[in-house]
Each structure stands twice: as C-alpha cells, then as structure tokens.
Amino acid sequence: MMVDNFISVALLHHSAIESHPWPLLRMMMQTHIHLRLAAPEDIPVLRELIDASVRGLQTHDYTPAQIEGALKTVFGVDSQLIADGTYIVAQAEPAAVDLTRAKSTQPELMIVGCGGWSKRKTLYGSDHWTGREDALLDPLHDAAKIRAFFIHPDWARRGVGSMILRASEDAARSAGFSRYETGATLTGAKLFGAKGYVAVKPISIPLVNGESLPVIHMEKSA
C-alpha cells in the first residue's frame, strides 16, 4: 500500500490522547484536518511552524537557553525525510482554523502540524545537526525511527499529533518494520507514552551555546 492510503486510514481510525471539554467541537475540527506528504515547497512554512511550536509548547520543560540552543543545533526541518517521502503535514481547512481563532498567513489550507518516520539511522536532528547517520535501516532487525513531531501551539491537544503518529506507524509497518523508536523531547514524551511507547534511556544532546537538551529514547512494538 502507498503511504497516502495509510494516511486515509489514520484519519478514519484516529483517537485523541486527551479528552476535550467540548467533544463536539473537537470532532468538528478533526473532520477538517487533512494529512499529506510534505513537499520541498513546504519548507519555509515548516520552519515557521517548528519555531512557533518549540517556543510555544516547550517552555514548561526547557529553559529559554535550552530552547534557543536547540533551535540552532537540533530542531528544524530534516529535508531527507521529505525527499524519502516519509514526512507528513497536517493541514486545517479554513472552517477549522476559524474555530481556533488562529491567525494564518497561509492561503486556503493551513499547516498546523508535522511529523513522520524514517528508514535511516538518524534518531533525531535537522539538516544542521552534525550527528546525522543517513545509512538505511534493515526492517528485519532495526526499528523505524519516528521523527520530528511539531504541532502549532493553537492546535496543541486537539489530536493532530496522534493523527500524524498513527499514519507514520502504519506507513513504517507497511515498509516491513515491526518496531518503532524515537528520541522524544520531554514535551513530546507525553504523547508517545500515551500511545504505548516506553522509555529506554535518557539522552543528553549537546547544544552550540554550551547548554544540553535532555530527551528520552523511547520504543514500541508494532
């Protein structure tokens, strides 16, 4: 099956990780969310989304210095994921954007989240991360990498990350992988833990400004 087919399945079978005080409103918003594979022309918008996501959602888990250092070191767009056809964006129709009262400079569909999976060894990191390992994984022995999840602050806790995660796992499983692993931020670990991922070990990522970023290596069986 093609990845796009799994994205459709994910939309049909998605379940949110957190309850919403207005279930009907939540359902209405999710019906106006569409997933598709990211394209190179999305990169400028993805850069803005990632910056907004990190600054808006990770302040409870990281210091300002860690956030600034991470944005210059490890957070950002991984164009290899886009080239491999394994990176997904979630787009909201205007009706759903109106429900959140979010401001959008994007015409028509607004990109509100992104994330994906990888068949390569790199566990985390953007194009400017120096610790990349682009060698291909062996699906029979290795775990697919679940990578680079970022949600716009206006769309946090609305099920967007869960939708992208389900689609990513389904696509990786279709490619022959039976295990998944991720380098989860302290913020993202909440989502992954709710979806069956277990912590393996802590990781400390050195940042260019002398700070370090604690993340969690997590795994899950398909």
N, C-alpha and C positions, 0 to 999 in steps of 0.2 A: 504493500500500500504506500501511497505517496504521503509525505508529511502533511500536506494540506488536508488529506482525508482524516488524519488523526486530529487535526485542529477542529474539524467539524464535529467529530465525536466528543472532543473535550467540551465543546460548547453545549452539547446536548446533555452531558452527564456531569457537568460541573456542580460541586457542592462547596459552599464557602466555609472557611475555617472559623469564622467568628460570627456570632449572631448579630443582627442589626435591629435596632429598636423599631424600625419600620420595614417589616418583611416585604410588604407590597412594593414600597419604593425601591428596595434593594433588587427585587425581581425585575421591576420595570427597567432599572438601569442596566442589569446584566443582559437583558434581551437586546439592548442597543450597543453591546460590545462585540467587536469582531476581531478575530485573530488572523494574522497572515505572516508570511515570512518577511523578514526585514530585507531591504534593498539598499545598495550603496547610497542612493539619494536620500535615504532616511538619516544618514549620519549626523548632519548638522542639528536636526531636531532631537536625535537621541542624546547628543552631547548636552543640550539644554535640559532635557529630561533627567539625565543622570545627575547633573549638578543640583537641580531642584530637589530630586529625591534624597540625595545624600544630605544636603543642608537642611531639608525639611523634616526628615524622618529619623535621622541617626543621632540627633543631639542628645538624646537620653542615654545613649550607650557609649558615645565617644566625645572627647573634648574637642573644642574648636581647633586646637593644634593638630590633633589626630585627623580630623576631617580635612583640613587644608592639606596636610601631608599626603593623605590617601588619594585625594583628587589629583595630585601631581605625580603620584607614584603608581598606584594600582587600580583605582577606579577610573572608568571611562569606557569608550567603545572598543570592542575587540573585532576588528574588521575581518579576521579569519573566520569567525563564527558566521558572519554574513556571507562570506564567499563560499563557505561549506554548505550553506542552505540549512543551518541548524539554529538560527536566531529568530525569535518570534516577537512581533509587536502586537499590542492590544490597542485597538482604535475604538473611540467612542463616537457614536452618531451625535449630531447637534442636539437632539432631544435629551440624550443622557447628560451631555455637558451642561445643558440648561438646568437640569435637576441639581447638579452640584454647585451651580453658580460659579464654576471655574472660568477664569479668563483664558481665552485661547486666541493665539495669533495664527493658528493653522487653519487653512481653508477646509471646509467640509469636515472630514473625519479627523479627530484629534488623537494623537498618540498619547496614551495615558499609562503605558507600562511596557516593559520589555524583559526578555529573559530567554534562555534556551538551553541547549545541551551540546556536548562536544564529543567527537570521536578521537580527539587528540589528548596528549598527556597533560597539557596545561590545566591546572586546577582552578586558577583564578588569575586575574590581571587583564589590563587593557593593552592597547597597541604599544604604549610606552613602558610597560612592565618588562624589566630586564630578565626575569626568571622564567621566561616562556619556554615550553617544550612542545614543539609542533609535530613531533613524531606521532604516527597513528597508533591507536589502541587496538588490541585484539579482543573482540567481543566475547570470545570463549573464555578468556581469563581475566580481562580487565573490566572495571566499572566505567560506565559512561559518566562524563562529567556534567553536572548540572551547573550552569554558568550565568553570571552577570544579570541577576534579577534586580530591577529598579522600577518602582512604582511612583507615579506623580503623587505628591502629598494630598492633593484634593481627592485622590482615588484610593487612598490607603484604607484597608479594612473593608473593602467593598467586593472582595472575591477575585479581583483582577489577577493577583499573583497566583492564586490557586488554579485559575483557568490556564495560565501560561505553563505552570508546573505540570499539570495533567497532560497537556499537549506535548510537552518536552519529553516526559517519561514515556508516553505512548510511542513517540517517534523513535526514541532510543531503543525501546524494546523491539520495534519493527526492524531495526537495524541489527538485531541479534544480541543486544546486551541484556543481561539478566540482573545486573546490579547498577546502582547509581551512587555517586558520591559528589560532595560539594564542599567548597570552602565557604562556610556561611558566616556572614557578619553577625555580630551579637543581635542586631536588629532582625536580620533575616532568619536566624535560627529559630525564632518563634514560629514562623510559617512552616519551616521544614520539620521541626519537631512535631507539630500538629498533623503533619502528613506522613508520619511513620519513620522519619529519619532519626538515627541515633548518633549521639556524639561519640567520636572515636578518640580524638585528642585535640588539645588546643594548639593553635599555630600563632606565632608572633611574626608579623610582616614588618621588616624594617622600612622606614619611610625616609624620603630625601631630606626632610627637615630635622632628622635626628629622633623623631618620635617612632613608636612602633604601634601597629594595629593588631589587636587580638581578634582572631577569627576562630571558628570551630570546624574541624574536619568532621563531616557527618556522612553516614552511609545508609542505604536502604536496599533491600532486595526487591526485584520486580514482582 
